[in-house]
Amino acid sequence: MPKLPDLVDGLIVVAKAECPTCVLIEPLLHTLAQSGQTLTVVQQDDAAFATGLAGLVHDTTLAHSYQLDIEFVPTLIRVQGGREVARTYGWHRGDWQQISGLPDLGADLPEMRPGCGSKTLEPGIAEALAIRFGNTGLAARQVELGDAEDAIEACFDRGWTDGLPVVPPTAERVLRMLQGTTRRPDEVLGLVPPDLASCTVEKVAINAVMAGCKPEYFPIVLASVEAALIDEFGMHGVLCTTMFAGPVVIVNGPLARAVGLNSGVNALGQGHRANASIGRALQLVIRNVGGGRPGGVDRATLGTPGKYSFCFAEAENSVWEPLSVQRGFAPQASTVTLFAGEGVQGVVDQKSRTPESLARSFALCLRAVDHPKLAQAGDALLVVSPDHSRVFIEAGWSKARLLQELETLLMLNGDELVVGAGGIAEGVPAALAGQQVPKFRKGGLLIVRAGGNAGLFSAIIAGWAASGATGSTPVTKEIAV
């Protein structure tokens, strides 16, 4: 079989028989061969195509196409002086005439036809070629498994899982994940606690593969990791506290809708790959890169199932400002907000038909965050369902109006909160007796809209906000593709 020569003066055409445009220009190849120029035809799918040409190369391994960096077929390349001087892809009569030097080439063909994707870019093939030719850009240590080892069990044995099976992160899968972003694999995002290990885009991709993410989720995963590394979020404290907290990921904007993040029925539950795998990827990064493992630095007394994964999108509408806008971002921005959240506390009010009544229900339930006698000890995320939000929207209440009302209702009588009041030893310091005490610190109550369109139920996610430098503050990060 002829081999593709070094780049010598002449023409190279790369094509495949399954491409209609390649079939359209096949007769022109004989014209090019008879023009006295050196012509090499690289045929990708080894079918009966351009038979009879002396310079035909059946590129069954796609090595030649890969080395020529072919993205589309047909591609026409002119080589002069041992280097490429011109290239075009698809069929464009003017380009082919100019590059070939034949002014009448294809005069009887349509002026333009689009080409097809090169076989080198097909899923699986692109990654295999990159690995074969050492063009991966990957720097992570390769772990060799024994012939008798099961890859999934090997991940368990090495402590890389959260207790559930993970997808083995082969080089091919990691390369495919990296196609979800334009960022370099070696870009450093920061230091992941508790070990303060350097975290690159590649390392996040490895864990995103293990979590079951698709490449299109990857920008959200990267933004979530970056948000977790912001000092104010206090990921180290969230990890090592004996409280129940773990990072809750709330996604806003067009990208949430584009990747299919659930904001509707069962938004805080199971069943949606994007929600489950994005939140899980963040947790695996903390575990596998930062070393944050239960029983080690992770000292939660009870923990919460949300520490496997806790991610959902806000059900945005044209009336209530989304969380991202409330936090200072443009309406069309895609963002992630991280909240150090605990479990889900249901709010059941199926009788309130006025915003005043429903706001009082919310406030009464919010008083139970951490303990009804504690104030400013924790934050809260109030998830308002569409049926409940409709009560406020139809009465003309904005989300900001509801927040203002709740803050007023949650000014508490210090006499009822102090240690010993009500016969309960838990409580706030006696110095707060006789004062009005806000339940939450300033900015400590967030409101999002999510859930199915039937059911007069909302939810409260308590947040960890211990006093002093050890607490966590919600953070928002814009998603960069």
C-alpha positions in Angstrom: 0.0 0.0 0.0 1.4 3.4 -0.9 2.5 5.5 2.1 1.9 9.2 2.4 5.1 10.9 1.3 6.7 13.8 3.2 5.3 17.1 2.3 6.5 17.6 -1.3 5.3 20.1 -3.8 1.9 19.2 -5.1 -1.7 18.7 -3.9 -3.2 16.6 -1.2 -6.9 15.7 -1.1 -8.5 14.0 2.0 -11.9 12.5 1.5 -14.2 9.6 2.5 -16.7 7.7 0.5 -19.6 8.2 2.9 -19.5 12.0 2.4 -21.8 13.2 -0.5 -19.6 16.2 -1.2 -16.5 13.9 -1.5 -18.5 11.8 -4.0 -19.4 15.0 -5.9 -15.8 16.0 -6.4 -14.4 12.5 -7.1 -14.3 13.0 -10.9 -12.2 16.1 -10.3 -9.4 14.0 -8.7 -8.7 12.4 -12.1 -8.5 15.9 -13.6 -6.1 17.0 -10.9 -4.0 13.8 -11.5 -3.8 14.5 -15.2 -2.7 18.1 -14.7 0.9 17.2 -14.3 0.9 18.0 -10.5 1.8 15.5 -7.8 -1.5 14.4 -6.3 -2.0 12.3 -3.1 -5.5 11.3 -2.2 -6.0 10.2 1.4 -9.2 8.1 1.6 -10.5 7.6 5.2 -13.0 4.8 5.0 -11.2 2.4 2.6 -14.2 2.1 0.2 -14.2 2.0 -3.6 -13.3 5.6 -4.0 -11.0 7.3 -6.5 -9.8 3.9 -7.7 -7.2 4.0 -10.4 -5.2 6.9 -9.0 -1.5 6.3 -8.5 -1.4 8.4 -5.4 -4.3 6.8 -3.5 -3.7 6.1 0.2 -6.2 4.1 2.2 -5.9 5.7 5.6 -7.4 2.9 7.6 -5.6 3.8 10.8 -6.4 7.6 10.2 -2.8 8.3 11.1 -2.2 10.4 7.9 -5.4 12.4 8.4 -4.5 13.0 12.0 -1.0 14.2 11.2 -2.5 16.5 8.6 -4.9 17.9 11.2 -8.0 17.2 9.1 -11.3 18.5 10.6 -13.5 18.3 7.5 -13.7 16.3 4.3 -13.1 16.9 1.5 -10.0 19.0 2.3 -7.6 20.3 -0.4 -4.1 21.2 0.5 -1.3 22.7 -1.6 2.3 22.1 -0.6 5.0 24.3 -1.9 8.6 24.3 -0.8 8.0 21.4 1.5 5.3 23.2 3.5 1.6 23.8 3.4 0.7 27.1 1.8 -3.0 26.8 1.2 -6.0 24.8 2.4 -9.7 24.7 1.9 -12.4 22.3 2.9 -15.8 21.3 1.5 -16.4 22.3 -2.1 -16.0 25.9 -3.0 -15.4 26.2 -6.7 -13.4 29.4 -6.5 -11.1 28.1 -3.7 -10.4 24.8 -5.5 -9.7 26.6 -8.8 -7.3 29.0 -7.1 -5.4 26.4 -5.0 -5.2 23.8 -7.9 -4.2 26.4 -10.4 -6.9 25.1 -12.8 -9.3 27.9 -13.7 -11.9 25.7 -15.2 -11.9 23.0 -12.5 -15.5 21.9 -11.6 -17.1 24.5 -13.9 -20.1 22.2 -14.2 -20.5 21.6 -10.5 -22.5 23.8 -8.1 -20.6 26.8 -6.8 -20.5 25.5 -3.2 -21.3 22.4 -1.1 -20.5 21.9 2.6 -18.3 19.0 3.6 -18.6 16.4 6.4 -16.7 15.9 9.6 -13.4 14.0 9.4 -13.4 10.5 10.8 -10.6 11.6 13.1 -13.0 13.7 15.1 -15.5 10.9 15.8 -16.1 10.2 19.5 -13.6 7.6 20.7 -11.4 7.9 17.6 -10.2 11.4 18.3 -9.1 10.5 21.8 -7.5 7.3 20.7 -5.5 9.1 18.0 -4.4 11.8 20.5 -3.2 9.1 22.9 -1.5 7.2 20.2 0.5 10.2 19.0 1.2 11.5 22.5 -0.7 14.7 21.9 -3.0 14.6 25.0 -1.6 17.4 27.2 -2.4 15.1 30.1 0.0 15.2 33.0 -1.8 13.1 35.7 -0.1 9.9 36.8 -1.2 6.8 34.9 -2.3 4.0 37.2 -1.7 0.6 35.6 -4.2 -2.1 36.6 -3.5 -5.8 36.6 -5.0 -8.1 34.0 -7.3 -9.6 36.6 -8.4 -6.4 38.2 -11.9 -5.0 37.7 -11.6 -1.3 37.0 -14.6 -0.4 39.1 -13.5 -2.5 42.0 -10.0 -1.0 41.7 -11.4 2.5 42.2 -13.1 1.2 45.4 -9.9 -0.4 46.6 -7.9 2.7 46.1 -10.4 4.9 48.0 -11.4 7.0 45.1 -15.2 6.6 45.5 -17.8 8.2 47.7 -19.2 4.7 48.4 -21.0 4.3 45.1 -19.4 3.0 41.9 -17.5 5.5 39.8 -16.7 5.6 36.0 -13.1 4.5 35.6 -11.3 7.6 34.3 -9.4 6.3 31.3 -7.3 8.7 29.3 -9.9 8.6 26.4 -12.7 9.6 28.8 -10.7 12.4 30.3 -9.8 13.8 26.9 -13.5 13.7 25.9 -14.4 15.6 29.1 -11.8 18.2 28.4 -13.5 18.9 25.1 -16.3 20.5 27.2 -14.1 23.6 27.9 -11.6 25.8 26.1 -9.5 26.0 29.2 -6.0 24.4 29.2 -5.7 21.1 31.1 -2.7 22.4 33.1 -4.5 25.6 34.2 -4.4 25.7 38.0 -7.7 26.6 39.7 -6.3 26.9 43.2 -5.5 24.8 46.3 -8.1 22.3 47.4 -8.6 21.8 51.2 -7.9 20.2 53.5 -4.5 19.2 52.0 -4.2 22.4 50.0 -3.4 20.3 46.9 -2.9 22.1 43.6 -6.0 21.5 41.4 -5.8 21.7 37.6 -8.5 21.6 35.0 -7.3 18.1 34.2 -7.7 16.9 37.7 -11.3 18.2 37.8 -11.9 16.5 34.5 -10.8 13.2 36.0 -13.2 13.5 38.8 -16.0 14.7 36.5 -15.6 11.5 34.5 -15.7 9.4 37.7 -18.9 11.2 38.7 -20.6 10.4 35.5 -20.7 13.9 33.9 -21.1 14.7 30.2 -18.6 17.1 28.7 -21.3 19.7 28.3 -21.6 19.8 32.2 -17.9 20.4 32.6 -17.9 24.3 32.7 -20.5 24.1 35.5 -18.3 21.7 37.4 -15.2 23.9 37.0 -17.2 27.0 38.2 -18.4 25.0 41.2 -14.9 24.0 42.1 -13.7 27.5 41.7 -16.5 28.8 43.9 -15.6 26.2 46.6 -12.1 27.6 46.7 -13.2 31.2 47.4 -12.1 32.0 50.9 -15.5 33.3 52.0 -17.1 30.0 51.3 -14.7 28.3 53.8 -14.6 24.9 52.2 -12.2 23.6 54.8 -14.6 24.6 57.6 -17.6 23.1 55.7 -15.7 19.9 55.5 -14.4 19.6 59.0 -17.3 20.9 61.0 -19.3 18.4 63.1 -22.4 20.0 61.7 -24.4 18.5 58.8 -23.2 20.9 56.1 -22.0 20.2 52.5 -21.8 22.4 49.4 -25.2 22.9 47.7 -24.8 24.0 44.1 -27.6 26.3 42.7 -27.2 27.0 38.9 -28.8 30.0 37.1 -28.9 31.1 33.6 -29.0 29.7 30.0 -26.4 27.0 30.5 -28.5 25.4 33.2 -31.3 25.0 30.7 -29.0 23.9 27.9 -27.6 21.0 29.8 -30.9 19.9 31.2 -30.4 20.7 34.9 -33.7 19.9 36.7 -35.5 22.9 38.4 -38.9 21.3 38.3 -40.5 18.1 39.6 -38.3 16.5 42.2 -35.6 19.2 41.8 -34.0 18.4 45.1 -34.2 14.6 44.5 -32.8 11.9 42.3 -33.3 11.0 38.7 -31.5 13.7 36.7 -28.0 13.0 35.5 -26.9 16.6 35.3 -28.0 17.4 38.9 -26.6 14.2 40.3 -23.2 14.1 38.5 -22.3 17.9 38.8 -22.8 17.9 42.5 -21.0 14.6 42.9 -18.0 15.8 40.8 -17.5 18.7 43.2 -17.6 16.3 46.2 -15.1 13.9 44.5 -12.7 16.7 43.8 -12.7 17.6 47.5 -12.2 14.0 48.4 -9.6 12.9 45.8 -7.7 16.1 45.2 -8.0 17.7 48.6 -8.0 14.6 50.7 -11.3 15.4 52.5 -12.6 12.0 53.5 -15.2 11.0 56.2 -13.5 10.0 59.4 -10.4 12.0 58.5 -10.8 15.8 58.3 -14.5 15.3 57.6 -15.8 15.0 61.1 -19.6 15.4 60.7 -21.5 13.9 63.6 -24.3 12.7 61.3 -23.7 14.2 57.9 -26.5 14.3 55.3 -27.3 12.4 52.0 -26.6 15.8 50.3 -22.9 15.2 50.8 -23.1 12.7 47.9 -24.4 15.4 45.7 -26.7 18.4 46.1 -27.2 20.4 42.9 -30.3 21.9 41.2 -31.3 24.8 39.0 -33.5 27.7 39.9 -36.9 27.7 38.0 -36.5 31.2 36.6 -39.4 33.2 35.4 -40.0 36.7 34.1 -41.4 38.0 37.4 -39.1 37.0 40.2 -35.5 38.0 39.9 -33.2 35.0 39.8 -30.7 34.4 42.5 -27.8 35.3 40.2 -29.3 38.8 39.4 -30.0 39.4 43.1 -26.3 38.7 43.7 -25.2 41.2 41.1 -24.8 39.3 37.8 -26.3 40.2 34.5 -29.7 38.6 33.6 -28.1 36.5 30.8 -25.2 35.3 32.9 -24.8 31.6 33.8 -23.7 31.2 37.4 -23.2 28.8 40.2 -24.0 29.7 43.8 -22.5 27.6 46.6 -24.4 27.4 49.8 -23.1 25.4 52.8 -26.4 23.5 53.3 -27.8 20.8 55.5 -30.9 18.6 54.9 -34.3 19.5 53.5 -37.0 20.7 55.9 -40.4 20.6 54.3 -42.8 23.6 54.6 -46.4 22.4 54.3 -49.0 25.2 54.0 -52.0 24.3 51.7 -54.4 26.8 53.1 -52.8 30.2 52.8 -54.2 32.2 49.9 -52.7 35.6 50.8 -49.0 36.6 50.8 -49.2 37.8 54.4 -50.4 34.5 55.7 -47.9 32.4 53.7 -45.1 34.7 54.7 -46.0 34.1 58.3 -45.9 30.3 57.7 -42.5 30.6 56.1 -41.2 32.7 59.0 -42.5 30.3 61.6 -40.8 27.4 59.9 -37.6 29.3 59.4 -37.4 29.9 63.2 -36.6 26.2 63.6 -33.3 26.5 61.6 -30.6 25.1 64.0 -33.0 25.6 67.0 -36.0 27.8 67.6 -34.0 29.5 70.4 -30.9 30.2 68.4 -30.3 33.4 66.3 -27.6 34.2 63.7 -26.1 30.8 64.2 -26.9 29.6 60.7 -28.1 30.7 57.3 -31.1 29.4 55.4 -32.0 28.8 51.8 -35.8 29.0 51.2 -36.9 27.1 48.2 -40.3 28.4 47.1 -42.4 26.1 44.9 -44.3 27.5 41.9 -47.6 27.0 43.6 -46.5 28.9 46.6 -44.7 31.6 44.5 -47.9 32.1 42.6 -49.5 33.4 45.8 -46.9 36.1 46.1 -46.7 36.9 42.3 -50.4 37.3 41.9 -50.5 39.7 44.8 -47.6 41.8 43.2 -44.9 40.7 45.7 -41.4 40.5 44.3 -38.9 38.2 45.7 -37.2 41.2 47.4 -40.6 42.1 49.0 -40.9 38.6 50.4 -37.4 38.7 51.7 -38.1 42.1 53.4 -41.3 40.8 55.0 -39.5 37.7 56.3 -36.7 39.7 57.8 -39.3 41.8 59.7 -41.2 38.7 60.9 -37.9 37.1 62.0 -37.0 39.9 64.4 -37.3 37.8 67.6 -37.8 38.7 71.3 -34.6 38.1 73.1 -36.4 37.3 76.3 -37.7 34.1 74.6 -34.3 33.1 73.3 -32.0 33.4 76.2 -30.5 30.4 78.0 -33.0 28.8 80.3 -36.1 30.5 78.8 -39.0 28.1 78.4 -37.2 25.6 80.5 -34.6 24.9 77.8 -30.9 25.3 78.5 -30.1 25.9 74.8 -30.4 29.6 73.8 -28.6 32.9 73.2 -26.5 34.8 75.8 -28.4 36.4 78.6 -27.1 39.8 77.5 -29.6 39.7 74.6 -32.6 39.7 76.9 -34.9 42.7 76.3 -33.6 43.1 72.7 -35.0 42.4 69.3 -32.7 39.8 67.7 -32.7 39.0 63.9 -32.9 35.3 63.3 -30.4 35.4 60.5 -27.3 37.5 59.9 -27.5 40.2 57.2 -27.5 38.4 53.8 -28.0 35.0 55.6 -31.4 34.2 54.1 -31.6 33.4 50.4 -34.7 32.7 48.3 -34.9 30.6 45.1 -37.8 29.3 43.1 -37.9 25.6 42.2 -40.1 22.5 42.2 -43.0 21.0 40.3 -46.1 22.8 39.2 -48.4 21.0 41.6 -48.2 20.9 45.3 -48.4 23.6 48.0 -45.1 22.7 49.5 -41.8 24.6 49.8 -38.6 23.7 51.5 -35.9 25.1 53.8 -32.3 24.1 53.6 -30.5 25.2 56.7 -27.0 26.6 56.3 -23.8 26.4 58.3 -22.7 29.9 59.4 -20.8 29.5 62.7 -19.7 32.7 64.2 -16.2 34.0 63.6 -13.8 33.1 60.9 -14.8 29.4 60.8 -18.2 29.9 59.1 -19.3 29.9 55.5 -20.7 32.7 53.4 -22.6 31.9 50.2 -20.6 32.7 47.1 -21.5 33.1 43.4 -19.3 32.4 40.4 -20.0 33.1 36.7 -19.5 30.1 34.5 -16.8 30.4 31.9 -16.8 28.1 29.0 
